[in-house]
Amino acid sequence: MDVLTVGRSPENDIVADLAGMSVDRLKYGVDRLDAIVHCAAAVPGSSVQNDDAESAGLTEIMDHNVLSLAEQNECDVVYLSGCSLYHRSEPRFLEESDLLNHDLKSHYLRAKLKGDLAFCGYRRGTVVRVSTPVGVGISPKSALGLFIALARENREIKVYGHGKREQDYIDVRDVATLVRKCIQNPQYGAVNAASGKFVTMADLASLVCKMIGRGSVKLSDVEDPNAGIYSRYSIQRAKKCFDWIPSIQLPESVGSII
C-alpha cells in the first residue's frame, strides 16, 4: 500500500489546505483510497492558530471535508481524537463506552467532540482517543515542556496542589503503531491510546530533574486549577482488538526529547 502525506507544508506529498479546498480536489488524481488517517486540526495556541473559536471553526471544516471524502470513496478512516473528551471527575479507569463530556468550555474541544461522534458514526470509522502524546517537538507550553525548560536552566519547578494532579503520557511512536494496526485490521469504533498508567505532576517534575541532572522541585499548597480532573484510561480494547500495548515507558519518552 502506498502512503501519501497531505498538509500545508511543502514537504508533504500533496500540499493542500484541508480547510480551504473542495473535497473533490483532495484526491489529487489518486485512483483509489484504501484508508485515511486524519490527525489534522487547528490547535489553539499553536504557531499558526491562536484563537479558540476560530480554531474550532477550522477544525470542523477539516473534519467535514475528510469525512465527506471517506464517504464518497467508501474507505476506512482513522480519526485522532483525545481522552480529554471524557468526563474525568472520578478516579477510575475510563473505557470507550463511558460518557463523553458535552459540557466542555473550550470551543476547540467541542469541535473535537463533534468530530469524534461523527467519525464514530461512520460505518468504516475508527476513532483513536489519545491521552497526552509525548515525543520530539512537544509544545514548550505543555507541563512536560515547561518542566524540561526550567530544569535545563537549573531553575525551580513549582507544582501546585502538592503535585497530586495526574497525567497519562503516551509516546507518539506507540500511537503510530496502534494507528497502523487499525488500518491493517479494522475494528471500527473508538479505542483508547494511552499508557494505562498515570503519573503525578510531582513525580513528573522529579523525573525530569533526575534525567537532566539539574533543577529542583517545590511543592505548593496553592490549588491546582485542574484539581479534581483524573487521567486514568483503560487500554483493554486496544489489547483485545488490536493486540497492542505500549512498548515505550515514560523515562524513555522523556529521554528522547531532552
C-alpha positions in Angstrom: 0.0 0.0 0.0 1.4 3.4 -1.0 1.3 6.1 1.7 0.8 9.7 0.8 1.0 12.6 3.3 -1.3 15.6 2.9 -0.8 19.0 4.5 0.1 22.7 4.0 3.8 22.4 4.4 5.9 21.8 1.3 7.5 18.5 2.5 4.1 16.7 2.1 3.4 14.5 -0.9 0.3 16.5 -1.5 0.3 20.2 -0.5 -3.2 21.1 0.4 -5.2 23.2 2.9 -7.8 20.8 4.3 -10.0 23.7 5.5 -9.8 25.6 2.3 -10.2 23.2 -0.6 -13.1 21.3 -2.1 -13.4 17.6 -1.3 -13.0 16.6 -4.9 -9.6 18.3 -5.1 -8.3 16.5 -2.1 -7.8 13.3 -4.0 -5.4 14.9 -6.4 -5.6 12.2 -9.1 -5.3 9.3 -6.7 -7.2 6.4 -8.3 -8.3 4.7 -5.1 -8.3 5.4 -1.4 -8.0 2.4 0.9 -7.8 4.4 4.1 -7.4 7.8 5.5 -5.6 8.8 8.7 -6.9 12.1 9.9 -4.8 13.8 12.5 -5.1 17.4 11.2 -6.6 20.1 13.5 -6.2 23.8 14.1 -4.9 23.7 17.6 -5.4 26.9 19.6 -2.2 28.4 20.9 -0.1 26.9 18.1 2.3 28.9 15.9 -0.4 29.0 13.2 -3.6 29.4 15.2 -4.3 31.2 18.5 -8.0 32.0 18.8 -10.1 29.2 20.3 -13.3 29.9 18.5 -11.6 30.3 15.1 -9.6 27.1 15.7 -12.9 25.3 16.4 -14.4 26.5 13.1 -11.4 25.5 11.0 -11.2 22.1 12.7 -14.9 21.4 12.0 -14.4 22.3 8.3 -11.4 19.9 8.1 -13.3 17.1 9.8 -16.3 17.6 7.5 -14.1 17.6 4.3 -12.2 14.4 5.4 -15.4 12.6 6.4 -17.0 13.5 3.1 -14.0 12.3 1.2 -14.1 9.0 3.1 -17.9 8.6 2.4 -17.5 9.3 -1.3 -14.7 6.7 -1.6 -16.2 4.2 0.8 -12.9 3.8 2.5 -11.7 3.3 6.1 -10.8 6.3 8.1 -8.8 6.6 11.4 -9.6 9.8 13.3 -7.3 11.1 16.0 -9.3 12.3 19.0 -8.5 12.8 22.7 -9.2 11.2 26.1 -9.7 14.8 27.3 -13.3 14.5 25.9 -14.3 12.1 28.7 -15.9 13.0 31.9 -12.9 12.8 34.2 -14.2 13.7 37.6 -13.9 10.2 39.2 -10.7 8.3 40.0 -11.5 5.2 37.8 -10.2 3.9 34.5 -12.4 5.1 31.7 -13.4 2.8 28.8 -14.5 3.7 25.4 -18.2 3.2 26.3 -18.0 5.8 29.1 -19.8 9.1 28.6 -18.1 11.9 26.9 -18.3 15.4 28.3 -20.9 17.5 26.5 -20.3 20.5 28.8 -16.8 21.4 27.6 -15.8 25.1 27.9 -13.4 25.2 25.0 -14.8 25.8 21.5 -11.9 23.7 20.1 -12.7 20.7 22.4 -16.4 21.0 21.5 -15.3 20.8 17.8 -13.2 17.7 18.5 -16.2 16.2 20.4 -18.3 16.8 17.3 -15.7 15.1 15.1 -15.3 12.2 17.5 -19.0 11.5 17.4 -19.2 12.0 13.6 -16.4 9.6 12.8 -17.7 7.0 15.4 -20.9 7.2 13.5 -19.3 6.5 10.1 -19.6 2.7 9.4 -15.9 2.4 8.5 -14.6 4.8 11.1 -12.1 4.2 13.9 -11.6 6.9 16.5 -8.3 6.7 18.4 -8.6 8.7 21.6 -5.1 9.7 22.6 -4.2 10.6 26.2 -1.3 13.1 26.3 1.1 12.4 23.5 4.8 12.9 24.1 7.6 13.0 21.6 10.1 15.2 19.7 8.6 18.6 19.1 6.5 18.7 22.3 5.0 22.1 22.9 7.0 24.2 25.3 3.7 25.4 26.8 2.8 22.0 28.0 3.5 20.9 31.5 6.3 18.5 30.4 7.8 21.0 28.0 7.8 23.7 30.7 9.4 21.3 33.3 12.2 20.4 30.8 12.9 24.1 30.1 13.1 25.0 33.8 15.3 22.1 34.6 17.7 22.9 31.8 18.1 26.3 33.2 18.7 24.8 36.7 15.6 26.6 38.0 12.9 25.6 40.5 9.8 23.7 39.2 6.8 24.7 41.3 3.9 22.2 41.2 0.6 23.3 42.6 -1.9 21.3 44.7 1.1 19.5 46.3 1.8 18.0 42.8 -1.1 15.5 43.0 -2.7 16.2 39.7 -2.4 13.3 37.2 -1.5 12.9 33.6 -1.3 9.9 31.3 1.6 10.2 28.8 1.8 8.0 25.7 4.7 8.0 23.3 3.8 9.1 19.8 5.6 6.1 18.4 3.2 3.8 20.3 0.3 5.8 19.0 1.7 5.4 15.4 1.9 1.6 16.0 -1.8 1.5 17.1 -2.9 3.6 14.1 -1.1 1.1 11.8 -2.8 -1.8 13.4 -6.2 0.0 13.0 -5.5 0.2 9.3 -4.3 -3.4 8.9 -7.0 -5.0 10.9 -10.0 -2.6 11.2 -12.2 -2.9 14.3 -14.4 0.1 13.9 -15.5 2.3 16.8 -13.5 4.1 19.5 -10.3 2.9 21.1 -8.1 4.5 23.8 -4.4 5.1 23.0 -3.0 5.6 26.5 -0.3 4.2 28.7 -2.9 2.9 31.1 -0.7 4.4 33.9 -0.9 7.8 35.4 1.9 10.0 36.8 1.5 12.9 39.2 2.9 16.3 38.4 5.3 16.0 41.4 6.7 12.7 40.1 6.9 14.0 36.6 8.9 17.0 37.8 11.2 14.8 39.8 11.8 12.5 36.8 12.7 15.4 34.6 15.2 16.9 37.1 16.8 13.5 37.7 17.2 12.8 33.9 18.6 16.2 33.2 20.7 16.4 36.3 19.6 19.9 37.1 16.7 21.8 38.6 14.7 21.3 41.7 11.0 20.6 42.7 9.0 22.7 45.1 5.5 21.5 46.2 3.0 24.3 46.6 -0.3 24.2 48.6 -1.8 26.6 46.1 -4.7 24.8 44.5 -4.1 23.4 41.0 -6.6 24.9 38.6 -7.2 21.4 37.2 -7.6 19.7 40.6 -10.3 17.1 40.5 -9.6 16.0 36.9 -8.2 12.5 36.7 -6.3 10.9 33.9 -7.0 7.2 34.0 -7.8 5.3 30.8 -8.4 1.6 30.1 -6.5 0.1 27.2 -8.2 -3.3 27.3 -10.0 -2.8 24.0 -6.7 -1.9 22.3 -5.1 -5.1 23.7 -8.1 -7.3 22.8 -8.9 -6.0 19.3 -5.5 -4.9 18.1 -3.0 -6.9 20.2 -1.5 -3.6 21.2 0.2 -2.5 24.4 2.6 0.5 24.8 6.2 -0.5 24.4 7.9 2.8 25.4 7.9 3.8 29.0 7.8 7.4 30.2 11.5 7.7 31.1 12.5 6.6 27.5 10.0 9.1 26.1 11.4 12.0 28.2 14.9 10.9 27.3 14.1 11.2 23.6 13.3 14.9 23.9 15.8 16.3 26.5 
